[in-house]
Structure formats: C-alpha cells, structure tokens
Amino acid sequence: MLAPSPVPAPHRNLCTDCGLSRTAEPKRCAQACQFIQPDYPRLERQVHGRVRHDEGDERFFGPYQQMWQAWMREPDPGAQWSGITTRVAEQLLAQGLVDAVIAIEASPEDRWAPRACVVTDPADMARCRGMRMGYAPLLAEIEPALEAGHKRLAVIGIPCQIYPLRVLEAQWRRTHGLEALYVIGIPCSDNTTTENFHTFLRLLSPHPERIDYLEFRSDYKVEVREQGQGTRLIPFLNLPLSDLPRDFFPLTCRTCVDYTNSLADLTVGYMAGRGEQWVLVRNARGAQMLSLLGDSVRLQAPKSAGQRQGAVRGFMANTERAAGGLPLRRTPGWLRPLVNWLMPRVGPRGLEFARARVEMKAIESVLHLQREKPARILHMVPAHVWALTRPYGLEAPPSSPGSTDPLDTEPAWP
C-alpha cells in the first residue's frame, strides 16, 4: 500500500474535496465537478453505451443490467456489511486485472476519518473495510498512481468522486497511459465532516470512544456496536437528529443528484436490501467484477413491499420546514413505540425503500437549492431528478435564454 500524498486544497464553493482541486491542474474542477453543470446523459452513454430508461426502476437507480440482493457466504471480519466491495477489489488485484486500487482507509489518528490510499497488495484491502465519515481527496491519488506505472486501476468511491473520474477518464487515457479502469460505486448516505460525526456519536453514547460500528439499516433502525457493550438497535425516530446543528450536513450533501452512483460499473450498497447488500450490475465490466466472486456470494432477486408515497410526502413536509429554517417536527414520545413497530412492517421495504430514499433525496436537493442557491438550480439539477420530483409538485423552473449564468454571479473558484 502506497502512502497518501496530501496536497493543500484551494477553496471551492459547493465542494466535497474529491481530490481534483489538489492535482496539478485544479482548474479542471470547472469541467468535471458534479455541483456545477452535470451532464449525466453524455456520461451514461460514455460509460454504459446508453442513457437510463424513462420507465421502470432505471428512473430511480440509473442504467443497470442486473439487480440483486447479495451476501457473502462467509462475511469478511471488519466489513461494514459482508465485504462484497473489498472482496471484489481483492480479486481484481489477485487475478492481475488491475495494478492498483484507489480506495479509502481509516486515518491512523481517527478510526472514523477517511484517508485516500493506493492499494497494490490484495491483503491490504482488509484495511479498507468498514465505514468512514468525512471527506477524502480520492482523485488526488489517480495521477501519482499512473505515474508510478500502475496503468490498470480500480477505483472505489462515492458519487461526487465518480462523476469527475468519468469526466476525466478519457484525458487520463491520453495523457497518462491509463489502460483499464474498473469502478465500484458506493451509494452515498449523506456525508458530513468527521468532526460533526463525532458530535453525533456523543449524542448516542456517554462513551462514544467505545463505538466501533454504526450503520443505518433498511429496517428503520441504526445498528451501533460498542466495545464491551454489544450491539444496540436504535429506531430512526429515536435518533437525536433534531439536536444536531443545522449545518450538520453541508449543502453539497443536501443537494446530491446521483444518490445511487449511476456512473459506476458496479454499485454496492444497502438500500434495497432486506438485511442483505444491494448490488447493481450496470454494464459488462460490472458483470465481470461480480463474476470474480463465484459461488462465494449468494444472490437473489430483490423483493419489494409497502407503499412509499406517504413516507415521501411526510419527508417533503419536514424538509420544507428545515429548508425554511424551522425546527424539525418530532414524533410525540407516546407515539414513537407504535410508529417504530409499524414502519418495518407496513412502511416501504426492499426496492420500495430504495425508491423512497431516492425520491426523498431528489426532493431534498431541489428544496435546499431553491432556498440557498436558487441561481444554481437550472444548471445543477439534471432531468432525471426533475422526473422524480414532478409527481410531488416540484417542477423545473422555465429557462430564460437571457438569464445570467450562475457561474458568473457565484464563482466556484477564487
């Protein structure tokens, strides 16, 4: 494993520090950033050979060939779920399909803080297991890896890292000799700074330093494991979310337009699982990666249950209040046990849960942009997001040929 090579990042407006601003050509952010003027149809054609269908589940999840609920028959110790992501990366290295994997490991100073790394030994992928919370300049490692002779790469990243990776993929093939690129995408679940995450942990436990595992599950509970205390399952409604500062989630994460990482070859997450992982094979390269696991992974067709519309509309009402600076409405204490019992039984589950979360994210993006960056909305919100918000009464504003370009009035670069 090669040591990371951090370079100070210049200030960026609406930035999750994907790493591009830390490279020798930081001005490429202007063409590659997801938060400026994303062009998903062009990149979907480039990566998958076609754009997403307007009907069916591709409206929610982007282009795919196969979709599975999946689980490693022998889960890897230390994995966030069963270890599918890191096991695929291990196999890519072990079978010589790639020279290096660009991924995230834990910082030596803080188990929760992410640090970008370049992995060349399959055994070192074990250090990349588990969840991190925060921002890591993943793409800053691409060019050093290529210059070190690693011409066949795999990259594991979240959507705001994968979008600029795809924009610049052709350039890196021309200028740095990139020969092959395998992309494993993780659906994002609302990131924040590591410091903010520690605030959240302090609200969950009087001994936050003992917490070594936390996961938001699709059964409306958060799983928390504490050293010496075992496992706790906390219903979503019992989380202290209303006690968090209003800027706990930055505007970038409240305005994400690609929750499911649609430009990856293989997306591995949890949202449509029923306790399992959720895998979307998006193209032939994704199918090749999943096949590397052979019989060690158990696959089954995704299930779906419940209705999402009521939950989505309730989320929308709460988000409208939050976007307007009003406090979140708490469920009355006497009602919480009943709602906590009902939601895993009658609320959206499996694929319907995933559809609900994607619709919620689309609504959240539009509402927060309307409130905080209205000049950006025409450029930042792609058509596939408006298609999801339209049934809930959120329509794309009419464009005006004479309108001012928001990049002229709100520069993203100093």
C-alpha positions in Angstrom: 0.0 0.0 0.0 1.4 3.4 -1.0 1.3 6.2 1.4 -1.1 9.0 0.5 0.3 12.3 -0.8 -1.9 15.1 0.5 -1.7 18.5 -1.1 -3.5 21.5 0.3 -6.8 22.2 -1.5 -7.8 25.7 -2.7 -11.2 27.0 -1.6 -14.1 25.7 -3.6 -17.7 26.6 -3.3 -20.0 23.6 -3.0 -17.1 21.1 -2.7 -16.7 17.7 -1.1 -12.9 17.7 -1.7 -13.0 14.8 -4.3 -9.3 15.5 -4.8 -9.3 17.1 -8.2 -8.6 20.6 -6.8 -5.4 19.1 -5.2 -4.0 18.0 -8.5 -1.5 19.9 -10.8 -4.5 21.2 -12.8 -7.1 22.3 -10.2 -9.0 24.4 -12.7 -10.3 21.1 -14.2 -13.0 21.4 -11.5 -14.8 23.8 -13.8 -15.4 21.0 -16.3 -15.6 18.0 -14.1 -17.5 18.9 -10.8 -20.9 17.3 -10.2 -22.0 20.5 -8.4 -21.6 22.9 -11.4 -23.4 21.7 -14.6 -23.5 17.9 -14.6 -24.3 16.1 -17.9 -25.5 12.6 -17.0 -26.9 11.6 -20.4 -23.5 12.2 -22.1 -21.6 10.3 -19.4 -24.1 7.4 -19.2 -23.6 6.9 -23.0 -19.9 7.0 -22.5 -19.8 4.5 -19.6 -22.8 2.3 -20.3 -23.5 2.8 -24.0 -26.9 4.2 -23.4 -28.9 6.5 -21.2 -31.2 5.4 -18.4 -34.8 4.3 -19.4 -37.6 6.7 -18.6 -39.8 3.9 -17.2 -39.2 1.2 -14.6 -36.6 1.3 -11.9 -33.9 2.9 -14.0 -35.8 6.2 -13.4 -34.7 5.8 -9.8 -31.4 4.0 -9.9 -29.8 4.7 -13.3 -28.8 2.3 -16.0 -28.3 -1.3 -15.0 -28.3 -4.9 -16.4 -28.9 -6.9 -13.3 -30.0 -6.1 -9.7 -29.5 -8.4 -6.7 -29.8 -8.7 -3.0 -26.5 -10.3 -2.1 -24.4 -11.6 0.8 -21.0 -13.2 1.1 -21.5 -16.7 2.3 -18.5 -16.1 4.7 -18.6 -12.4 5.6 -15.2 -10.7 6.0 -14.3 -9.7 9.6 -14.4 -5.9 9.9 -16.6 -5.4 6.9 -19.4 -2.9 7.1 -21.9 -5.5 5.7 -20.5 -8.8 4.3 -17.5 -7.4 2.4 -18.6 -7.6 -1.2 -16.8 -4.3 -2.2 -13.4 -5.1 -0.8 -13.6 -8.8 -1.9 -14.2 -7.7 -5.5 -11.2 -5.3 -5.2 -9.1 -8.1 -3.7 -9.9 -10.4 -6.6 -9.2 -7.7 -9.2 -5.7 -7.4 -7.7 -5.2 -11.1 -7.1 -6.1 -12.1 -10.6 -4.0 -9.4 -12.2 -6.8 -7.5 -13.8 -5.6 -4.2 -12.1 -2.2 -3.0 -10.9 -3.7 -0.9 -8.1 -6.9 0.0 -6.3 -7.6 3.6 -5.3 -9.7 3.4 -2.1 -10.3 4.8 1.4 -8.8 3.5 4.6 -9.0 4.8 8.2 -6.7 7.6 9.3 -4.1 6.4 11.8 -5.3 9.2 14.2 -9.0 8.5 14.0 -10.8 5.3 13.0 -13.7 7.3 11.6 -11.7 9.7 9.5 -11.2 8.7 5.8 -7.8 8.7 4.1 -7.3 8.1 0.4 -4.8 5.3 -0.4 -3.4 3.3 -3.3 -3.5 -0.5 -2.7 -1.3 -2.8 -4.7 -1.4 -5.9 -2.4 -4.7 -7.8 -2.2 -4.1 -8.4 1.6 -4.1 -4.7 2.2 -7.7 -4.3 1.1 -8.6 -5.5 4.6 -7.5 -2.1 5.8 -10.2 -0.5 3.6 -13.2 -2.4 5.2 -15.8 -0.6 7.2 -17.4 2.9 7.1 -15.7 6.2 7.3 -17.4 9.6 7.8 -15.8 12.7 6.3 -14.1 13.8 3.1 -11.0 12.4 1.5 -9.3 13.6 -1.7 -9.6 10.3 -3.5 -8.9 11.6 -7.1 -5.6 13.2 -6.0 -4.2 9.7 -6.0 -5.0 8.9 -9.6 -2.2 10.7 -11.4 0.5 9.7 -8.9 -0.6 6.0 -9.3 -0.4 6.3 -13.1 3.0 8.0 -12.9 4.2 5.2 -10.7 3.4 2.7 -13.5 0.0 1.5 -12.4 -1.8 1.7 -15.7 -4.7 -0.5 -14.9 -6.8 0.9 -12.0 -9.8 0.1 -9.9 -11.5 3.0 -8.0 -13.9 2.6 -5.1 -15.8 5.9 -4.5 -18.9 7.8 -3.7 -20.9 9.7 -6.4 -19.3 13.1 -6.2 -15.9 11.4 -6.7 -17.0 9.1 -9.5 -18.6 11.9 -11.6 -15.3 13.8 -12.1 -13.5 10.5 -12.5 -15.6 9.7 -15.5 -15.3 13.2 -17.0 -11.5 12.9 -16.9 -11.2 9.2 -17.7 -10.5 9.9 -21.5 -8.0 12.6 -20.6 -6.0 10.2 -18.4 -6.0 7.6 -21.1 -4.4 10.2 -23.5 -2.0 11.9 -21.1 -1.1 9.3 -18.5 -1.5 6.0 -20.4 -4.5 4.7 -18.4 -5.2 1.3 -19.9 -8.1 0.0 -17.9 -10.5 1.4 -15.3 -12.8 -0.6 -13.1 -15.2 1.5 -11.0 -17.0 0.2 -7.9 -19.5 2.8 -6.7 -21.0 3.2 -3.2 -24.4 4.9 -2.9 -23.9 7.9 -0.7 -25.9 8.2 2.5 -25.4 11.8 3.4 -21.8 12.6 4.4 -20.6 15.1 6.9 -17.3 16.1 8.4 -15.5 13.7 10.7 -15.8 16.4 13.5 -19.6 16.6 13.0 -19.8 12.8 13.1 -18.1 12.8 16.5 -20.8 15.2 17.7 -23.4 12.7 16.6 -21.6 9.8 18.4 -21.5 11.8 21.6 -25.3 12.1 21.4 -25.7 8.4 21.0 -23.5 7.2 23.9 -21.8 8.6 27.1 -18.8 6.7 25.9 -18.5 7.5 22.1 -14.9 6.4 22.0 -16.2 2.8 22.5 -18.3 2.8 19.4 -16.6 0.9 16.6 -19.5 0.2 14.2 -22.5 2.2 13.1 -24.9 1.6 10.2 -28.2 2.9 9.1 -30.2 -0.2 8.1 -33.2 -0.6 5.8 -35.4 -1.9 8.6 -35.6 1.7 10.0 -33.0 1.1 12.7 -29.4 2.2 13.3 -27.1 -0.6 14.5 -24.5 0.6 17.0 -21.8 -1.7 18.4 -19.8 -0.6 21.4 -16.8 -2.3 22.8 -17.8 -4.2 25.9 -21.5 -3.4 25.5 -22.5 -5.5 22.5 -25.0 -4.3 19.8 -27.8 -1.8 20.1 -30.6 -1.2 17.6 -31.9 2.4 17.7 -35.1 3.1 15.7 -34.8 6.1 13.3 -37.4 8.0 15.2 -35.4 7.8 18.4 -32.2 9.3 16.9 -31.3 12.8 18.2 -31.3 14.3 14.7 -33.2 17.4 15.9 -30.3 18.1 18.4 -27.8 18.3 15.6 -26.6 21.7 14.3 -28.5 23.0 11.2 -25.3 22.7 9.1 -24.5 19.2 10.2 -25.0 18.0 6.6 -23.3 20.5 4.2 -25.2 21.9 1.3 -23.4 19.6 -1.1 -24.8 16.6 0.6 -28.2 18.1 0.8 -28.2 18.7 -3.0 -26.7 15.4 -4.3 -28.2 14.4 -7.7 -26.8 10.9 -8.0 -27.5 9.1 -4.8 -27.1 5.6 -6.4 -23.7 6.2 -8.1 -25.1 5.6 -11.6 -21.8 6.1 -13.4 -20.1 3.2 -11.6 -19.6 -0.2 -13.3 -20.9 -2.0 -10.2 -22.9 -0.3 -7.4 -22.8 -2.0 -4.0 -24.9 -0.6 -1.2 -27.7 -1.5 1.2 -30.9 0.5 0.4 -32.9 -2.2 -1.5 -31.6 -5.0 0.8 -33.7 -6.7 3.4 -30.7 -7.2 5.7 -28.5 -8.1 2.7 -26.4 -5.9 0.4 -27.8 -4.4 -2.7 -25.9 -4.9 -6.0 -26.5 -3.2 -9.3 -24.5 -4.6 -12.3 -24.5 -1.6 -14.7 -22.5 -2.9 -17.6 -20.3 -5.7 -18.9 -17.4 -4.6 -16.7 -19.6 -4.7 -13.7 -20.7 -8.2 -14.6 -17.1 -9.2 -14.9 -16.3 -7.9 -11.4 -19.3 -9.6 -9.8 -18.4 -12.9 -11.5 -15.0 -12.8 -9.7 -16.8 -13.8 -6.5 -18.1 -17.0 -8.0 -20.1 -19.2 -5.6 -18.7 -17.2 -2.5 -21.6 -14.7 -2.9 -25.3 -15.6 -2.5 -27.5 -13.7 -5.0 -31.3 -13.4 -5.1 -33.8 -11.2 -6.8 -34.7 -8.1 -4.9 -38.0 -8.0 -3.0 -40.4 -5.1 -2.5 -43.2 -4.3 -0.1 -45.2 -1.4 1.2 -46.0 2.0 -0.3 -43.6 4.9 -0.4 -45.8 7.9 -1.2 -47.0 8.7 2.3 -43.5 8.5 3.7 -42.0 10.6 0.9 -44.7 13.3 1.3 -44.1 13.4 5.1 -40.4 13.8 4.4 -41.1 16.6 2.0 -43.1 18.5 4.5 -40.4 18.2 7.1 -37.7 19.2 4.6 -39.7 22.3 3.6 -39.7 23.3 7.2 -36.0 22.6 7.6 -35.1 24.4 4.4 -37.0 27.4 5.7 -35.1 27.5 8.9 -38.0 26.0 11.0 -37.4 23.2 13.6 -38.0 19.6 12.6 -41.2 18.2 13.9 -40.6 15.5 16.4 -42.9 12.5 16.6 -44.6 12.7 20.1 -42.9 10.4 22.6 -46.0 8.4 23.3 -46.5 7.7 19.6 -42.9 6.6 18.8 -43.2 3.0 20.0 -46.2 2.4 17.7 -44.6 4.0 14.7 -41.3 2.2 15.3 -43.3 -1.1 15.4 -45.3 -0.3 12.3 -42.7 1.1 9.9 -40.6 -2.2 9.4 -43.9 -4.0 8.9 -46.0 -1.6 6.7 -43.6 1.1 5.5 -41.7 0.8 2.2 -39.2 -2.2 2.3 -36.7 -3.6 -0.1 -36.9 -2.0 -3.5 -39.7 0.3 -2.4 -37.5 1.6 0.4 -34.7 2.4 -2.1 -37.2 4.1 -4.4 -38.4 6.2 -1.4 -34.9 7.2 -0.4 -34.1 8.3 -4.0 -37.2 10.3 -4.3 -36.6 11.9 -0.9 -33.1 12.8 -1.9 -34.3 14.4 -5.2 -36.9 16.4 -3.3 -34.3 17.5 -0.7 -31.9 18.6 -3.4 -34.5 20.8 -5.1 -35.9 22.4 -1.9 -32.5 23.3 -0.5 -31.2 24.7 -3.7 -34.4 26.8 -4.1 -33.8 28.2 -0.6 -30.0 28.6 -0.6 -28.7 28.7 -4.2 -31.6 29.5 -6.5 -29.4 30.8 -9.2 -27.8 27.4 -9.5 -30.9 25.2 -9.8 -31.2 25.3 -13.6 -27.6 24.2 -14.0 -27.2 21.7 -11.1 -30.4 19.7 -11.3 -30.4 17.2 -14.2 -33.6 16.0 -15.9 -33.7 12.6 -14.1 -34.1 14.4 -10.8 -37.0 16.6 -12.0 -38.7 13.4 -13.3 -38.7 12.1 -9.7 -39.9 15.3 -8.0 -42.6 16.1 -10.6 -45.2 13.7 -9.1 -44.8 15.6 -5.8 -45.4 19.0 -7.3 -41.8 20.2 -7.8 -41.4 21.3 -11.4 -38.3 22.5 -13.2 -38.4 26.3 -13.5 -38.6 27.7 -17.0 -35.2 28.6 -18.5 -34.7 32.0 -20.0 -32.2 32.5 -22.8 -31.3 35.8 -21.4 -30.8 34.7 -17.8 -27.5 35.3 -16.2 -25.1 32.3 -15.9 -24.9 31.5 -12.2 -21.2 30.8 -12.5 -20.8 34.4 -13.4 -22.5 35.6 -10.2 -21.4 32.8 -7.9 -17.9 31.9 -8.8 -16.9 28.4 -7.8 -13.2 29.2 -7.9 -11.1 32.0 -6.4 
